Amino acid sequence: MSADDGADVPLGTLTLGVRVGDGGQGEVYDVAGPDRLLYKSYREPQKVDGGELAALVALRQGLAPADLERLDRETAWPLCRVEDHGRVTGFLMHRAPDSMTWRTSRGDARLTDLSYLLRAPKAAWQAVPQPSPAERYALVVAVVGLFGWLHALGLVVGDVSQANVLWAVRPGVAPYLLDCDGVRLVGRPPVLEQADTPDWHDPLAAPGAVTVDSDRYKVALVVGRVLSQDAYAAPGGPLQPLPGVLDDRRGNAVRALWEQAAGPRGSRPHVAQWRTALAGRDTIRLIAAEPAPKPTVDRTKLDGPRRRGRITLRD
């Protein structure tokens, strides 16, 4: 059996390796086996809404093949829940692509996250590929496209920060979203109480509140900060993209949306408007661009967790 089928996995069947990550809500461990999986272990499992985690797993199971391939290619989505004596303790997920990992001079592995795009290169980052202006622009387009696609699935991303968006420019430009158990279906509660990253929160939202409108504000932060290589740029302040990243037409359109993103809730640009501005076409205030076809989700899959018997993952 494979974790890919979405059924719950008993914790006792996993052979855990080294700890590869440690965050506020849990720790991440390598899992022995051929599938290059990781296990996120919740620090306080009693606070986990297992039903909502099951809903995220089920959403993946209900995707059409092309959308499932994209979800796995661009996100560390929960593949299945992990249980121990009837309690949900965490979940299994795929490892980030090797192209989004670099090694320090001491040989330590690090993830290539947005922080390396928001500040001038440092000597210690020599192994991190610095994108050309064209690649930086393409990365922004790709991240905006990913957020738009997730919204089309009926999801709210919630906690967005420099640490949970990875990227690569070789062999091709690609984004990758971490901490996907923080994503929720629109109108549904979270798996865990929503985290807010300092300097990445929506100033008009209550702490821990998550809405599509807040997502739109955070998309604006990603666009502005990556284009300008400024970790603290925010709507309401100036936006100065790096030379060569945008032509005059795109620059004017992006600056207009940047100013609009500082407005009241409900007036912030939709993700489709950012796509239009970045493409260099005219934008219409408060009217989204022509929508792309919506991903297909088999909603009959969203009916609760599936369970399996004891399994052993191969070494």
Residue pairs with C-beta under 8 A, 6 or more apart in sequence:
1 7
1 308
1 311
2 35
3 9
3 35
3 37
3 79
3 80
3 92
3 313
4 35
4 79
4 80
5 61
5 80
5 306
5 308
6 57
6 58
6 60
6 61
6 79
6 80
6 306
7 80
7 305
7 306
7 307
7 308
8 80
8 81
8 82
8 83
8 305
8 306
8 307
8 308
9 80
9 81
9 82
9 83
9 92
9 308
9 311
10 82
10 83
10 84
10 310
10 311
11 82
11 83
11 84
11 89
11 90
12 84
12 310
13 310
13 311
13 312
13 313
14 31
14 32
14 39
14 82
14 313
15 31
15 32
15 33
15 313
15 315
16 29
16 30
16 31
16 32
16 39
17 29
17 30
17 31
17 32
18 29
18 30
19 27
19 28
19 29
19 30
20 28
20 29
20 30
20 38
20 109
21 27
21 28
21 38
22 28
23 179
24 43
24 195
25 42
25 43
25 44
25 192
25 195
26 40
26 41
26 42
26 43
26 90
27 40
27 41
27 43
28 38
28 39
28 40
28 41
29 38
29 39
29 41
30 38
30 39
31 37
31 38
31 39
31 92
31 313
32 313
32 315
33 313
33 314
33 315
34 314
35 94
35 313
36 94
36 95
37 79
37 92
37 93
37 94
37 95
37 313
38 76
38 92
38 93
38 94
38 95
39 82
39 90
39 91
39 92
40 90
40 91
40 93
40 181
41 82
41 89
41 90
42 48
42 88
42 89
42 90
42 192
45 87
45 88
45 89
45 90
46 87
47 192
47 193
48 88
48 191
48 192
49 189
49 190
49 191
49 192
50 81
50 87
50 88
50 305
51 304
51 305
52 184
52 185
52 188
52 189
52 190
52 191
53 78
53 81
53 88
53 91
53 181
53 191
54 81
54 304
54 305
55 185
55 188
55 302
56 77
56 78
56 180
56 181
56 183
56 184
56 185
56 191
57 78
57 79
57 80
57 81
57 91
57 305
58 301
58 302
58 303
58 304
58 305
59 153
59 155
59 185
59 297
59 301
59 302
60 68
60 71
60 77
60 78
60 79
61 298
61 301
62 297
62 298
62 299
62 300
62 301
62 302
63 71
63 295
63 296
63 297
63 298
64 295
64 296
67 153
67 295
67 296
67 297
70 149
71 77
72 94
73 174
74 146
74 174
74 175
74 176
74 177
75 146
75 176
75 177
75 180
76 93
76 94
76 95
76 96
76 176
76 177
76 178
76 179
76 180
77 93
77 94
77 180
78 91
78 92
78 93
78 180
78 181
79 91
79 92
79 93
79 94
80 91
80 92
81 88
81 90
81 91
81 305
82 88
82 89
82 90
82 91
82 92
83 89
83 307
91 181
93 180
96 111
96 166
96 176
96 178
97 168
97 174
97 176
99 168
99 170
99 171
99 174
100 111
100 112
100 166
100 167
100 168
100 174
100 176
101 109
101 110
101 111
101 112
102 109
102 110
102 112
102 127
102 128
103 109
103 110
103 127
104 110
104 124
104 127
105 124
105 126
111 166
111 178
112 128
112 166
112 167
112 168
113 162
113 163
113 164
113 165
113 166
113 167
114 161
114 162
114 163
114 165
114 166
114 167
114 222
114 225
114 226
115 162
115 163
115 231
116 125
116 128
117 131
117 136
117 139
117 167
117 225
117 226
117 229
118 162
118 225
118 226
118 229
118 230
118 231
119 229
119 231
120 229
121 128
121 130
129 168
129 169
129 170
131 139
131 169
132 169
133 242
133 243
133 244
133 245
134 244
135 169
135 173
136 226
136 227
136 242
136 245
137 227
137 245
137 246
137 278
138 169
138 173
139 167
139 169
139 173
139 175
139 226
140 222
140 223
140 226
140 227
140 278
141 275
141 278
141 279
142 167
142 173
142 174
142 175
143 165
143 167
143 175
143 219
143 222
143 223
143 226
144 219
144 222
144 223
144 271
144 274
144 275
144 278
145 275
146 175
146 177
147 157
147 215
147 219
147 271
148 271
148 272
148 275
148 292
149 292
149 295
150 157
150 177
150 183
151 212
151 215
151 271
152 291
152 292
152 294
152 295
153 294
153 295
153 297
154 185
154 186
154 297
155 183
155 184
155 185
155 186
156 183
156 184
156 185
156 186
156 210
156 211
156 212
156 214
156 215
157 177
157 182
157 183
157 215
157 218
158 182
158 183
158 184
158 190
158 194
158 210
158 214
158 215
159 179
159 182
159 194
159 195
159 196
159 197
159 200
160 197
160 200
160 215
160 218
160 219
160 221
160 222
161 197
161 200
162 197
162 200
162 225
162 231
163 178
163 197
164 177
164 178
164 179
165 175
165 176
165 177
165 178
165 222
166 175
166 176
166 177
166 178
167 173
167 174
167 175
167 176
168 174
168 176
181 191
181 192
182 190
182 191
182 192
182 194
182 195
184 190
184 191
184 210
186 212
190 210
193 208
194 208
194 209
194 210
196 207
196 208
199 231
199 232
200 218
200 221
201 207
202 209
202 213
202 214
202 217
202 218
204 217
204 264
204 265
205 211
205 213
205 214
205 265
213 265
213 266
213 268
215 271
216 261
216 268
216 269
216 270
216 271
217 235
217 261
217 268
219 271
219 274
220 235
220 257
220 258
220 261
220 268
220 269
220 274
221 233
221 234
221 235
223 254
223 258
223 274
223 278
224 230
224 233
224 234
224 235
224 239
224 258
225 231
225 232
225 233
227 239
227 241
227 242
227 245
227 246
227 254
228 239
228 240
228 241
228 242
229 242
230 240
233 239
234 262
235 258
235 259
235 260
235 261
235 262
236 262
239 254
239 255
239 258
241 251
241 254
246 254
247 280
249 280
250 277
250 278
250 279
250 280
253 276
253 277
253 278
253 280
253 281
253 282
253 283
254 274
254 277
254 278
256 277
256 283
257 269
257 273
257 274
257 277
257 283
260 267
260 268
260 269
260 285
261 268
261 269
267 286
269 277
270 288
272 288
272 289
272 290
272 291
273 283
273 287
273 288
273 289
275 289
276 282
276 283
276 289
277 283
281 289
283 289
